[in-house]
């Protein structure tokens, strides 16, 4: 089996170094100021604008380059003052002091920015490690199915959130869970970790999916308080042409048949989410659906179906089911993810996880 991450992407561009033109922008700005000061004559003074050079440098450059730009600004200021016969005048001396003061402030600002960037890089590194622990790579081929995953985070600089998924190859068959934790932030991540930890243990021990659900529910009962809950759908794929599902208040999986017909695997009874089953009379019950060779089943979180366009329309998942026809599940998920981002105009407002299973 080959472990793959699939398509795990945040909805934010990586922060690289500044482009070459940004590094030279401070010198260009000072050159324009110097030329303007010479052409304007002694009656109009543009020299104070030389402070734009170190100010711009503090935004993109390191301390040394910022100090170099500031020194160049001071040298230019002195040369222009000499050209205008203004050296030694009180007002010109004050302008030189202003450029020097802005240069010193810019160097300190550049130093603070670099410290924040290093801290952000460390946080990203920790987040990537946490992602690998919480959302481990799933097997590309396991048992009778092919699997691919996609996770898009709506939070800038974040790689993980309250959405969760896992695939386990057990003696009962291939077992899958996809879920969504109520809430955001570290508390949601901790709850997702508890659900995945319970699933990873119970999936191998329990003979029935209902037993796995009960184990997860027991784990959450020791952690959740109040009306917190987790929606989840569990599935089991064996060597036959069927799949067994247990839906705990989660959006129903979308099935794309070999003939190209898409349908939702709706449960007969709506069961409450995990964490709230003790408050309802209806318990999660397993149900069986046909899942023949070539069929595809898409598990997803509400970040997909609740993605809105500029006019407030939800993403039409059923109408876009044809995007899953690609023979490679990873390519199919990438096409659907790109389509979701096009629908919302490039940025989602909620985490969106998708897991695609194709019967071999």
Buried (B, 14 or more C-beta within 10 A) or exposed (E): EEEBBBBBBBBBEEEEEEEEEBBEBBBEBBBEBBEEBEEEEEEEBBBBBBBBBBBBBBBBBBBEBBBBBBBBBBEBBBEBBEEBEBBEEEEBEEBBEBBBEBBEBBBEBBBEBEEEEEEEEEEBEEBEEBBBEBBBBBBBBBBBBBBBBBBBBBBEEBBBBBBBBBBBBBEBBBBBBBBBBBBBEEBBBEBBBBBBBBBEBBBBEBEEBBEBBBBBBEBBEEBBEEEBBBBBBBBBBBEEEEBBBBBBBBBBBBBBBEEEEBBEBEBEEEBBBBBBBEEEEEBBBBBEBEBEEEBBBBBBBBBBBBBBEEEEEEBEBEEBBEBBEBEEBBBBBBBBBEBBBEBBEEEBEBBBBBBBBBBE
